[in-house]
Amino acid sequence: MIKSPTILAVGGAYIERRGRVAGAFVPAASNPGTMREHVGGAVFNALRCSVRRGASASLLSVRGGDALGDTVLRAVTEVGIADLSAVFLDRATPSHTMLIDSDGGLIAGLADMALYELALPKQIRRAKVREAIGSADAVLCDANLPSTALERLAALAAGKPVFALAVSPNKAARLTPVLDRLAMAFMNRHEAGVLAGVGIDADDQGIVDGLRRAGLKSGVITAGDEPVLGFDELSAFSISPPPLQKRTDTAGAGDALAGATIAALLRGLTLRAALREGIAAAMLVVESAAFTSAGFAEALALVPEARDLA
C-alpha cells in the first residue's frame, strides 16, 4: 500500500480537436456542428485522473516549438504534473482530430502523431528518464511508443509495476512484445481482440483466455456502455456501468477509468474495488461533471459490485 504513489508516464500529450455533429451524421457531406479544442492524449488524460485521486506524477512526452506546444505545457503544469518532455522547435505539436456524433460516439479520427514515432524512443535513453523511473513507484505508458521503445522502457522499469494503454486497434499490437512484463493493460474490446488473437465475436471468457495465453497477467477491457471486464491471474469478472443521467462526450472516459484504477491499485485496493473507482471516474468524464470528492463519492455509490464471469 502506497499512501501517495508517484507515477511516471511516458507517451501522448497533445492537442485534441472534437467536432460534434448537430443531428444525424450524413457521410460525404458537410455536417453542421461545433468544434472545440483542448489538451488530451491517453497517458495525459489517465495521469490527470490519477493526480485527482491522490497520486504524484511526472510526464515524459514530446511536442513542437509552436503555440500549441505552449498550450500543452500549460495544461500539464496546471494540474500539478511535473513536465519532463522534450521540445522540437522545428516540429509541429502532435494532434488528434475527432468527429463525434450527437450522442458522443466516435465517427472518425485523424491522428497526426509522426513526432512520437521520430522522437519518443530517443527520449527514453536520457539519464533524466532513468532517474525518474528510479524514483517512481510505477510507470504508465501508451502504444504511441513503438515496440522497441516499449521494450526498453519495460527493461528500465524492471521490478516496478508497468501499466499500459492500448490507444487504438492499429497500435495495440505494439504492446505484444511486453505483455508478459506488464502489471496491467487497459484496452477496449477491439484492441483486446488484436492482442488476444481472437475474432470480434469471441465471448468474454474467450477474450480473457486469449490475453492470458499472450502473456498478459492482468487487464481491463471496456466496450462502451457494456459491462467492463477485469481479470488477473486468479479470477475474471465484469462490472456493469450504471445508466447515465446525461451523455456529453465519451472520448477520454477510458483513459479516466485507467487513471483512477491505477491510483486505487497503488493505494492497495483489490482490482475489483479499484475498477469500481475507475468506472466512477469515467462516469464523471462522460457526463462532464465536476471532479470533486463529493461528486466522485456519489458516482462510486452507483457502481455495482463485480460479478464473476460464468
Secondary structure, 3 states (H helix, E strand, C coil): CCCCCEEEEECCCEEEEEEEECCCCCCCCCCCEEEEEEEECHHHHHHHHHHHCCCEEEEECEEECCHHHHHHHHHHHHCCCEECCEEECCCCCCEEEEEECCCCCEEEEEEECHHHHHHHHHHCCCHHHHHHHHHCCEEEEECCCCHHHHHHHHHHCCCCCEEEECCCHHHHHHHHHHHHHCCEEEEEHHHHHHHHCCCCCCCHHHHHHHHHHCCCCCEEEECCCCCEEEECCCCEEEECCCCCCCCCCCCCHHHHHHHHHHHHHHCCCCHHHHHHHHHHHHHHHHCCCCCCHHHHHHHHHHCCCCEECC
